[in-house]
């Protein structure tokens, strides 16, 4: 299978972008060091030129410094020129390679990736529309779910909705504890796990702003029953204790008693032009990696 034009889902950005090494960064670092070495050489050259008697020990030492600094400058210039020719190269991380191997297996053998649906994802899917309504109640306007899918030749995705210059992505939290953990991102939005996704969406929809909207909603009855069954299966206490435990499960997954305005958290994530510019560079490196995965792992006997 040829992966040369493979489109990556926006949700993959969180796997492929982190810890990538960009040769353009290495080239820029080499350029700065080259200029520093050149300045050092010029300094010694100037100091040597003003020595009247070139036959003195001082002149000889200065000439040695000058020649040594020139060799250093020459070496750093060669390194810069080599790296400058490879500016678009990217070394992807080991975590990225692990993700790509899962992508490759799914594509080659028609198997689902390891991100099999769990209870957290299931609630998010089932409560998507309810989350939009809850947010609309608080904001005073009803979001209209987007059904458009876009790609730019590198990534593809489908957003929840937009309003004016902002993209919105709704996330329904599993419980009150996971919900309130998201408060920490109010002051550190770039550390939000959905930061890569939002940059991808802003790239595709050409928007300057985005919001990750966390909602805390009642858990669907079926999922609550599944949790109760799990408790019952492992429970070793008395019947009375089991009844209390099951009541606690339900209480911890139902939140209608909490005002709706306390069950919404907005995380503002602004457009990062540098991050967005580098997405195609990483995608190209990922495509190259996928195309070079070996398909046979043994030697044929003669």
Secondary structure, DSSP 8 states (H G I E B T S, - for coil): ---TT--EEGGGHHHHSTT-EEHHHHHHHHHHHHHHHHHHHHHHHHHHHT-S-TTSHHHHHHHHHHHHHHHHHHHHHHHHHHHHTTTT-EE--HHHHHHHHHHHHHHHH----S----HHHHHHHHTHHHHHHHHHHHHTS-------EEE-SSEEEE-SEEETTEEEEEEE-SSHHHHHGGGGGGS-GGGSTTHHHHHHHHHHHT-SEEEEEEE-----HHHHHHHHHHHHHH--S-HHHHHHHHHHHHHTT--TTS-GGGSEEEEEEE--HHHHHHHHHHHHHHHHHHHT--S--S----
